[in-house]
């Protein structure tokens, strides 16, 4: 499975792992920067997934409201 095929839950799990790794003092500066960049990217991807889900819910609610009128 490629990174683009990962589910929201898989991305969040990886993001949590990155945060734990960054909290450890034993991570080198170079590795910290690499993890930080990956974490930012995952955070943006998760944010986009949530925004798209919110839009779908709003559309479904509009359809439901229109059916009731």
PDB file with one MODEL, atoms N, CA, C and O in Angstrom:
MODEL        1
ATOM      1  N   UNK A   1       0.851  -1.183   0.000  1.00  0.00           N
ATOM      2  CA  UNK A   1       0.000   0.000   0.000  1.00  0.00           C
ATOM      3  C   UNK A   1       0.895   1.245   0.000  1.00  0.00           C
ATOM      4  O   UNK A   1       1.792   1.373   0.833  1.00  0.00           O
ATOM      5  N   UNK A   2       0.646   2.146  -0.928  1.00  0.00           N
ATOM      6  CA  UNK A   2       1.427   3.376  -0.996  1.00  0.00           C
ATOM      7  C   UNK A   2       0.913   4.365   0.037  1.00  0.00           C
ATOM      8  O   UNK A   2      -0.163   4.186   0.608  1.00  0.00           O
ATOM      9  N   UNK A   3       1.693   5.407   0.266  1.00  0.00           N
ATOM     10  CA  UNK A   3       1.282   6.419   1.246  1.00  0.00           C
ATOM     11  C   UNK A   3      -0.029   7.084   0.841  1.00  0.00           C
ATOM     12  O   UNK A   3      -0.821   7.469   1.702  1.00  0.00           O
ATOM     13  N   UNK A   4      -0.264   7.224  -0.472  1.00  0.00           N
ATOM     14  CA  UNK A   4      -1.503   7.855  -0.937  1.00  0.00           C
ATOM     15  C   UNK A   4      -2.712   6.959  -0.723  1.00  0.00           C
ATOM     16  O   UNK A   4      -3.840   7.449  -0.662  1.00  0.00           O
ATOM     17  N   UNK A   5      -2.491   5.637  -0.606  1.00  0.00           N
ATOM     18  CA  UNK A   5      -3.582   4.698  -0.406  1.00  0.00           C
ATOM     19  C   UNK A   5      -3.932   4.507   1.065  1.00  0.00           C
ATOM     20  O   UNK A   5      -4.887   3.801   1.389  1.00  0.00           O
ATOM     21  N   UNK A   6      -3.172   5.126   1.949  1.00  0.00           N
ATOM     22  CA  UNK A   6      -3.407   4.948   3.376  1.00  0.00           C
ATOM     23  C   UNK A   6      -4.741   5.554   3.785  1.00  0.00           C
ATOM     24  O   UNK A   6      -5.157   6.590   3.266  1.00  0.00           O
ATOM     25  N   UNK A   7      -5.397   4.892   4.718  1.00  0.00           N
ATOM     26  CA  UNK A   7      -6.653   5.414   5.247  1.00  0.00           C
ATOM     27  C   UNK A   7      -6.368   6.561   6.213  1.00  0.00           C
ATOM     28  O   UNK A   7      -5.227   6.780   6.622  1.00  0.00           O
ATOM     29  N   UNK A   8      -7.403   7.272   6.561  1.00  0.00           N
ATOM     30  CA  UNK A   8      -7.285   8.357   7.538  1.00  0.00           C
ATOM     31  C   UNK A   8      -6.711   7.819   8.852  1.00  0.00           C
ATOM     32  O   UNK A   8      -5.826   8.426   9.456  1.00  0.00           O
ATOM     33  N   UNK A   9      -7.232   6.676   9.273  1.00  0.00           N
ATOM     34  CA  UNK A   9      -6.788   6.089  10.528  1.00  0.00           C
ATOM     35  C   UNK A   9      -5.310   5.705  10.484  1.00  0.00           C
ATOM     36  O   UNK A   9      -4.592   5.886  11.468  1.00  0.00           O
ATOM     37  N   UNK A  10      -4.858   5.181   9.358  1.00  0.00           N
ATOM     38  CA  UNK A  10      -3.453   4.812   9.206  1.00  0.00           C
ATOM     39  C   UNK A  10      -2.562   6.055   9.260  1.00  0.00           C
ATOM     40  O   UNK A  10      -1.491   6.035   9.865  1.00  0.00           O
ATOM     41  N   UNK A  11      -3.010   7.120   8.631  1.00  0.00           N
ATOM     42  CA  UNK A  11      -2.245   8.364   8.646  1.00  0.00           C
ATOM     43  C   UNK A  11      -2.180   8.941  10.053  1.00  0.00           C
ATOM     44  O   UNK A  11      -1.134   9.440  10.470  1.00  0.00           O
ATOM     45  N   UNK A  12      -3.278   8.878  10.783  1.00  0.00           N
ATOM     46  CA  UNK A  12      -3.293   9.390  12.150  1.00  0.00           C
ATOM     47  C   UNK A  12      -2.382   8.558  13.053  1.00  0.00           C
ATOM     48  O   UNK A  12      -1.689   9.102  13.912  1.00  0.00           O
ATOM     49  N   UNK A  13      -2.385   7.247  12.856  1.00  0.00           N
ATOM     50  CA  UNK A  13      -1.505   6.381  13.643  1.00  0.00           C
ATOM     51  C   UNK A  13      -0.048   6.724  13.377  1.00  0.00           C
ATOM     52  O   UNK A  13       0.753   6.804  14.309  1.00  0.00           O
ATOM     53  N   UNK A  14       0.299   6.925  12.115  1.00  0.00           N
ATOM     54  CA  UNK A  14       1.673   7.293  11.770  1.00  0.00           C
ATOM     55  C   UNK A  14       2.023   8.652  12.375  1.00  0.00           C
ATOM     56  O   UNK A  14       3.129   8.843  12.881  1.00  0.00           O
ATOM     57  N   UNK A  15       1.084   9.588  12.324  1.00  0.00           N
ATOM     58  CA  UNK A  15       1.313  10.914  12.890  1.00  0.00           C
ATOM     59  C   UNK A  15       1.560  10.823  14.401  1.00  0.00           C
ATOM     60  O   UNK A  15       2.434  11.510  14.931  1.00  0.00           O
ATOM     61  N   UNK A  16       0.800   9.985  15.083  1.00  0.00           N
ATOM     62  CA  UNK A  16       1.003   9.791  16.520  1.00  0.00           C
ATOM     63  C   UNK A  16       2.385   9.201  16.801  1.00  0.00           C
ATOM     64  O   UNK A  16       3.041   9.581  17.771  1.00  0.00           O
ATOM     65  N   UNK A  17       2.822   8.275  15.955  1.00  0.00           N
ATOM     66  CA  UNK A  17       4.148   7.676  16.100  1.00  0.00           C
ATOM     67  C   UNK A  17       5.235   8.726  15.917  1.00  0.00           C
ATOM     68  O   UNK A  17       6.233   8.731  16.638  1.00  0.00           O
ATOM     69  N   UNK A  18       5.039   9.608  14.954  1.00  0.00           N
ATOM     70  CA  UNK A  18       6.009  10.680  14.704  1.00  0.00           C
ATOM     71  C   UNK A  18       6.103  11.604  15.911  1.00  0.00           C
ATOM     72  O   UNK A  18       7.201  11.973  16.327  1.00  0.00           O
ATOM     73  N   UNK A  19       4.971  11.975  16.468  1.00  0.00           N
ATOM     74  CA  UNK A  19       4.958  12.866  17.635  1.00  0.00           C
ATOM     75  C   UNK A  19       5.707  12.217  18.799  1.00  0.00           C
ATOM     76  O   UNK A  19       6.491  12.876  19.482  1.00  0.00           O
ATOM     77  N   UNK A  20       5.466  10.933  19.021  1.00  0.00           N
ATOM     78  CA  UNK A  20       6.173  10.239  20.104  1.00  0.00           C
ATOM     79  C   UNK A  20       7.677  10.220  19.844  1.00  0.00           C
ATOM     80  O   UNK A  20       8.477  10.406  20.760  1.00  0.00           O
ATOM     81  N   UNK A  21       8.052   9.994  18.587  1.00  0.00           N
ATOM     82  CA  UNK A  21       9.480   9.970  18.244  1.00  0.00           C
ATOM     83  C   UNK A  21      10.128  11.330  18.464  1.00  0.00           C
ATOM     84  O   UNK A  21      11.258  11.409  18.947  1.00  0.00           O
ATOM     85  N   UNK A  22       9.426  12.393  18.115  1.00  0.00           N
ATOM     86  CA  UNK A  22       9.967  13.739  18.280  1.00  0.00           C
ATOM     87  C   UNK A  22      10.078  14.125  19.748  1.00  0.00           C
ATOM     88  O   UNK A  22      10.916  14.951  20.112  1.00  0.00           O
ATOM     89  N   UNK A  23       9.248  13.540  20.586  1.00  0.00           N
ATOM     90  CA  UNK A  23       9.310  13.822  22.018  1.00  0.00           C
ATOM     91  C   UNK A  23      10.537  13.202  22.673  1.00  0.00           C
ATOM     92  O   UNK A  23      10.967  13.642  23.739  1.00  0.00           O
ATOM     93  N   UNK A  24      11.096  12.183  22.034  1.00  0.00           N
ATOM     94  CA  UNK A  24      12.283  11.535  22.590  1.00  0.00           C
ATOM     95  C   UNK A  24      13.511  12.400  22.316  1.00  0.00           C
ATOM     96  O   UNK A  24      13.654  12.961  21.229  1.00  0.00           O
ATOM     97  N   UNK A  25      14.369  12.501  23.278  1.00  0.00           N
ATOM     98  CA  UNK A  25      15.567  13.322  23.134  1.00  0.00           C
ATOM     99  C   UNK A  25      16.650  12.627  22.322  1.00  0.00           C
ATOM    100  O   UNK A  25      17.626  13.271  21.936  1.00  0.00           O
ATOM    101  N   UNK A  26      16.510  11.347  22.053  1.00  0.00           N
ATOM    102  CA  UNK A  26      17.541  10.577  21.383  1.00  0.00           C
ATOM    103  C   UNK A  26      17.505  10.710  19.856  1.00  0.00           C
ATOM    104  O   UNK A  26      18.383  10.177  19.178  1.00  0.00           O
ATOM    105  N   UNK A  27      16.532  11.395  19.316  1.00  0.00           N
ATOM    106  CA  UNK A  27      16.408  11.548  17.865  1.00  0.00           C
ATOM    107  C   UNK A  27      17.345  12.662  17.408  1.00  0.00           C
ATOM    108  O   UNK A  27      17.362  13.748  17.988  1.00  0.00           O
ATOM    109  N   UNK A  28      18.115  12.387  16.375  1.00  0.00           N
ATOM    110  CA  UNK A  28      19.056  13.392  15.861  1.00  0.00           C
ATOM    111  C   UNK A  28      18.300  14.560  15.232  1.00  0.00           C
ATOM    112  O   UNK A  28      17.118  14.450  14.906  1.00  0.00           O
ATOM    113  N   UNK A  29      18.996  15.664  15.072  1.00  0.00           N
ATOM    114  CA  UNK A  29      18.397  16.837  14.457  1.00  0.00           C
ATOM    115  C   UNK A  29      17.930  16.530  13.039  1.00  0.00           C
ATOM    116  O   UNK A  29      16.826  16.907  12.647  1.00  0.00           O
ATOM    117  N   UNK A  30      18.773  15.846  12.276  1.00  0.00           N
ATOM    118  CA  UNK A  30      18.422  15.498  10.895  1.00  0.00           C
ATOM    119  C   UNK A  30      17.164  14.632  10.854  1.00  0.00           C
ATOM    120  O   UNK A  30      16.263  14.872  10.050  1.00  0.00           O
ATOM    121  N   UNK A  31      17.109  13.624  11.727  1.00  0.00           N
ATOM    122  CA  UNK A  31      15.938  12.739  11.777  1.00  0.00           C
ATOM    123  C   UNK A  31      14.714  13.511  12.263  1.00  0.00           C
ATOM    124  O   UNK A  31      13.604  13.284  11.781  1.00  0.00           O
ATOM    125  N   UNK A  32      14.912  14.419  13.213  1.00  0.00           N
ATOM    126  CA  UNK A  32      13.799  15.234  13.707  1.00  0.00           C
ATOM    127  C   UNK A  32      13.184  16.077  12.591  1.00  0.00           C
ATOM    128  O   UNK A  32      11.963  16.185  12.483  1.00  0.00           O
ATOM    129  N   UNK A  33      14.046  16.672  11.762  1.00  0.00           N
ATOM    130  CA  UNK A  33      13.538  17.484  10.647  1.00  0.00           C
ATOM    131  C   UNK A  33      12.783  16.626   9.638  1.00  0.00           C
ATOM    132  O   UNK A  33      11.746  17.031   9.114  1.00  0.00           O
ATOM    133  N   UNK A  34      13.314  15.448   9.378  1.00  0.00           N
ATOM    134  CA  UNK A  34      12.662  14.526   8.447  1.00  0.00           C
ATOM    135  C   UNK A  34      11.286  14.109   8.973  1.00  0.00           C
ATOM    136  O   UNK A  34      10.303  14.097   8.231  1.00  0.00           O
ATOM    137  N   UNK A  35      11.234  13.772  10.251  1.00  0.00           N
ATOM    138  CA  UNK A  35       9.962  13.386  10.864  1.00  0.00           C
ATOM    139  C   UNK A  35       8.986  14.554  10.904  1.00  0.00           C
ATOM    140  O   UNK A  35       7.790  14.382  10.670  1.00  0.00           O
ATOM    141  N   UNK A  36       9.496  15.730  11.198  1.00  0.00           N
ATOM    142  CA  UNK A  36       8.644  16.924  11.237  1.00  0.00           C
ATOM    143  C   UNK A  36       7.999  17.182   9.877  1.00  0.00           C
ATOM    144  O   UNK A  36       6.803  17.460   9.790  1.00  0.00           O
ATOM    145  N   UNK A  37       8.796  17.087   8.826  1.00  0.00           N
ATOM    146  CA  UNK A  37       8.260  17.302   7.473  1.00  0.00           C
ATOM    147  C   UNK A  37       7.193  16.273   7.138  1.00  0.00           C
ATOM    148  O   UNK A  37       6.146  16.612   6.585  1.00  0.00           O
ATOM    149  N   UNK A  38       7.458  15.018   7.474  1.00  0.00           N
ATOM    150  CA  UNK A  38       6.469  13.968   7.226  1.00  0.00           C
ATOM    151  C   UNK A  38       5.200  14.231   8.032  1.00  0.00           C
ATOM    152  O   UNK A  38       4.089  14.044   7.535  1.00  0.00           O
ATOM    153  N   UNK A  39       5.373  14.663   9.269  1.00  0.00           N
ATOM    154  CA  UNK A  39       4.225  14.951  10.121  1.00  0.00           C
ATOM    155  C   UNK A  39       3.375  16.093   9.597  1.00  0.00           C
ATOM    156  O   UNK A  39       2.147  16.024   9.642  1.00  0.00           O
ATOM    157  N   UNK A  40       4.011  17.138   9.102  1.00  0.00           N
ATOM    158  CA  UNK A  40       3.271  18.268   8.527  1.00  0.00           C
ATOM    159  C   UNK A  40       2.460  17.807   7.321  1.00  0.00           C
ATOM    160  O   UNK A  40       1.293  18.168   7.171  1.00  0.00           O
ATOM    161  N   UNK A  41       3.087  17.010   6.469  1.00  0.00           N
ATOM    162  CA  UNK A  41       2.396  16.507   5.280  1.00  0.00           C
ATOM    163  C   UNK A  41       1.192  15.640   5.676  1.00  0.00           C
ATOM    164  O   UNK A  41       0.102  15.791   5.123  1.00  0.00           O
ATOM    165  N   UNK A  42       1.400  14.739   6.631  1.00  0.00           N
ATOM    166  CA  UNK A  42       0.305  13.885   7.086  1.00  0.00           C
ATOM    167  C   UNK A  42      -0.814  14.710   7.714  1.00  0.00           C
ATOM    168  O   UNK A  42      -1.993  14.433   7.499  1.00  0.00           O
ATOM    169  N   UNK A  43      -0.441  15.716   8.485  1.00  0.00           N
ATOM    170  CA  UNK A  43      -1.427  16.582   9.119  1.00  0.00           C
ATOM    171  C   UNK A  43      -2.288  17.298   8.073  1.00  0.00           C
ATOM    172  O   UNK A  43      -3.504  17.405   8.232  1.00  0.00           O
ATOM    173  N   UNK A  44      -1.659  17.780   7.019  1.00  0.00           N
ATOM    174  CA  UNK A  44      -2.393  18.456   5.945  1.00  0.00           C
ATOM    175  C   UNK A  44      -3.309  17.477   5.213  1.00  0.00           C
ATOM    176  O   UNK A  44      -4.443  17.814   4.874  1.00  0.00           O
ATOM    177  N   UNK A  45      -2.811  16.261   4.970  1.00  0.00           N
ATOM    178  CA  UNK A  45      -3.631  15.254   4.298  1.00  0.00           C
ATOM    179  C   UNK A  45      -4.842  14.879   5.143  1.00  0.00           C
ATOM    180  O   UNK A  45      -5.947  14.747   4.618  1.00  0.00           O
ATOM    181  N   UNK A  46      -4.643  14.706   6.447  1.00  0.00           N
ATOM    182  CA  UNK A  46      -5.749  14.379   7.340  1.00  0.00           C
ATOM    183  C   UNK A  46      -6.763  15.519   7.398  1.00  0.00           C
ATOM    184  O   UNK A  46      -7.971  15.284   7.419  1.00  0.00           O
ATOM    185  N   UNK A  47      -6.268  16.745   7.424  1.00  0.00           N
ATOM    186  CA  UNK A  47      -7.142  17.913   7.432  1.00  0.00           C
ATOM    187  C   UNK A  47      -8.004  17.947   6.167  1.00  0.00           C
ATOM    188  O   UNK A  47      -9.200  18.232   6.234  1.00  0.00           O
ATOM    189  N   UNK A  48      -7.394  17.657   5.021  1.00  0.00           N
ATOM    190  CA  UNK A  48      -8.150  17.629   3.765  1.00  0.00           C
ATOM    191  C   UNK A  48      -9.205  16.530   3.766  1.00  0.00           C
ATOM    192  O   UNK A  48     -10.321  16.735   3.289  1.00  0.00           O
ATOM    193  N   UNK A  49      -8.857  15.375   4.298  1.00  0.00           N
ATOM    194  CA  UNK A  49      -9.823  14.271   4.378  1.00  0.00           C
ATOM    195  C   UNK A  49     -11.008  14.681   5.237  1.00  0.00           C
ATOM    196  O   UNK A  49     -12.158  14.434   4.874  1.00  0.00           O
ATOM    197  N   UNK A  50     -10.730  15.310   6.381  1.00  0.00           N
ATOM    198  CA  UNK A  50     -11.809  15.738   7.270  1.00  0.00           C
ATOM    199  C   UNK A  50     -12.681  16.815   6.633  1.00  0.00           C
ATOM    200  O   UNK A  50     -13.902  16.795   6.784  1.00  0.00           O
ATOM    201  N   UNK A  51     -12.060  17.752   5.925  1.00  0.00           N
ATOM    202  CA  UNK A  51     -12.835  18.798   5.254  1.00  0.00           C
ATOM    203  C   UNK A  51     -13.740  18.206   4.182  1.00  0.00           C
ATOM    204  O   UNK A  51     -14.893  18.617   4.042  1.00  0.00           O
ATOM    205  N   UNK A  52     -13.220  17.239   3.422  1.00  0.00           N
ATOM    206  CA  UNK A  52     -14.037  16.589   2.392  1.00  0.00           C
ATOM    207  C   UNK A  52     -15.191  15.808   3.011  1.00  0.00           C
ATOM    208  O   UNK A  52     -16.300  15.804   2.476  1.00  0.00           O
ATOM    209  N   UNK A  53     -14.933  15.149   4.130  1.00  0.00           N
ATOM    210  CA  UNK A  53     -15.988  14.413   4.816  1.00  0.00           C
ATOM    211  C   UNK A  53     -17.064  15.377   5.318  1.00  0.00           C
ATOM    212  O   UNK A  53     -18.257  15.085   5.235  1.00  0.00           O
ATOM    213  N   UNK A  54     -16.637  16.513   5.832  1.00  0.00           N
ATOM    214  CA  UNK A  54     -17.588  17.516   6.316  1.00  0.00           C
ATOM    215  C   UNK A  54     -18.470  18.032   5.173  1.00  0.00           C
ATOM    216  O   UNK A  54     -19.677  18.205   5.342  1.00  0.00           O
ATOM    217  N   UNK A  55     -17.863  18.271   4.024  1.00  0.00           N
ATOM    218  CA  UNK A  55     -18.637  18.718   2.859  1.00  0.00           C
ATOM    219  C   UNK A  55     -19.662  17.671   2.429  1.00  0.00           C
ATOM    220  O   UNK A  55     -20.794  18.009   2.081  1.00  0.00           O
ATOM    221  N   UNK A  56     -19.266  16.409   2.452  1.00  0.00           N
ATOM    222  CA  UNK A  56     -20.195  15.338   2.086  1.00  0.00           C
ATOM    223  C   UNK A  56     -21.366  15.273   3.055  1.00  0.00           C
ATOM    224  O   UNK A  56     -22.510  15.085   2.641  1.00  0.00           O
ATOM    225  N   UNK A  57     -21.080  15.428   4.347  1.00  0.00           N
ATOM    226  CA  UNK A  57     -22.147  15.409   5.346  1.00  0.00           C
ATOM    227  C   UNK A  57     -23.093  16.586   5.121  1.00  0.00           C
ATOM    228  O   UNK A  57     -24.311  16.430   5.210  1.00  0.00           O
ATOM    229  N   UNK A  58     -22.540  17.758   4.831  1.00  0.00           N
ATOM    230  CA  UNK A  58     -23.378  18.931   4.573  1.00  0.00           C
ATOM    231  C   UNK A  58     -24.255  18.704   3.341  1.00  0.00           C
ATOM    232  O   UNK A  58     -25.428  19.077   3.342  1.00  0.00           O
ATOM    233  N   UNK A  59     -23.700  18.098   2.294  1.00  0.00           N
ATOM    234  CA  UNK A  59     -24.479  17.801   1.089  1.00  0.00           C
ATOM    235  C   UNK A  59     -25.601  16.819   1.399  1.00  0.00           C
ATOM    236  O   UNK A  59     -26.728  16.987   0.933  1.00  0.00           O
ATOM    237  N   UNK A  60     -25.291  15.799   2.181  1.00  0.00           N
ATOM    238  CA  UNK A  60     -26.310  14.810   2.560  1.00  0.00           C
ATOM    239  C   UNK A  60     -27.412  15.461   3.381  1.00  0.00           C
ATOM    240  O   UNK A  60     -28.591  15.152   3.205  1.00  0.00           O
ATOM    241  N   UNK A  61     -27.031  16.358   4.272  1.00  0.00           N
ATOM    242  CA  UNK A  61     -28.029  17.064   5.071  1.00  0.00           C
ATOM    243  C   UNK A  61     -28.902  17.944   4.212  1.00  0.00           C
ATOM    244  O   UNK A  61     -30.103  18.041   4.464  1.00  0.00           O
ATOM    245  N   UNK A  62     -28.338  18.594   3.197  1.00  0.00           N
ATOM    246  CA  UNK A  62     -29.127  19.427   2.282  1.00  0.00           C
ATOM    247  C   UNK A  62     -30.100  18.560   1.515  1.00  0.00           C
ATOM    248  O   UNK A  62     -31.261  18.932   1.342  1.00  0.00           O
ATOM    249  N   UNK A  63     -29.635  17.388   1.045  1.00  0.00           N
ATOM    250  CA  UNK A  63     -30.518  16.472   0.317  1.00  0.00           C
ATOM    251  C   UNK A  63     -31.653  16.001   1.202  1.00  0.00           C
ATOM    252  O   UNK A  63     -32.786  15.885   0.734  1.00  0.00           O
ATOM    253  N   UNK A  64     -31.378  15.726   2.473  1.00  0.00           N
ATOM    254  CA  UNK A  64     -32.383  15.284   3.405  1.00  0.00           C
ATOM    255  C   UNK A  64     -33.387  16.404   3.675  1.00  0.00           C
ATOM    256  O   UNK A  64     -34.593  16.167   3.753  1.00  0.00           O
ATOM    257  N   UNK A  65     -32.877  17.616   3.815  1.00  0.00           N
ATOM    258  CA  UNK A  65     -33.759  18.764   4.052  1.00  0.00           C
ATOM    259  C   UNK A  65     -34.660  19.001   2.862  1.00  0.00           C
ATOM    260  O   UNK A  65     -35.838  19.311   3.044  1.00  0.00           O
ATOM    261  N   UNK A  66     -34.146  18.867   1.643  1.00  0.00           N
ATOM    262  CA  UNK A  66     -34.940  19.074   0.445  1.00  0.00           C
ATOM    263  C   UNK A  66     -36.000  17.991   0.255  1.00  0.00           C
ATOM    264  O   UNK A  66     -37.068  18.263  -0.294  1.00  0.00           O
ATOM    265  N   UNK A  67     -35.719  16.780   0.698  1.00  0.00           N
ATOM    266  CA  UNK A  67     -36.691  15.696   0.580  1.00  0.00           C
ATOM    267  C   UNK A  67     -37.888  15.901   1.502  1.00  0.00           C
ATOM    268  O   UNK A  67     -38.996  15.452   1.210  1.00  0.00           O
ATOM    269  N   UNK A  68     -37.654  16.570   2.594  1.00  0.00           N
ATOM    270  CA  UNK A  68     -38.712  16.788   3.576  1.00  0.00           C
ATOM    271  C   UNK A  68     -39.624  17.934   3.242  1.00  0.00           C
ATOM    272  O   UNK A  68     -40.665  18.094   3.879  1.00  0.00           O
ATOM    273  N   UNK A  69     -39.269  18.738   2.263  1.00  0.00           N
ATOM    274  CA  UNK A  69     -40.086  19.925   1.945  1.00  0.00           C
ATOM    275  C   UNK A  69     -41.187  19.600   0.974  1.00  0.00           C
ATOM    276  O   UNK A  69     -41.963  20.480   0.602  1.00  0.00           O
TER     277      UNK A  69
ENDMDL
END
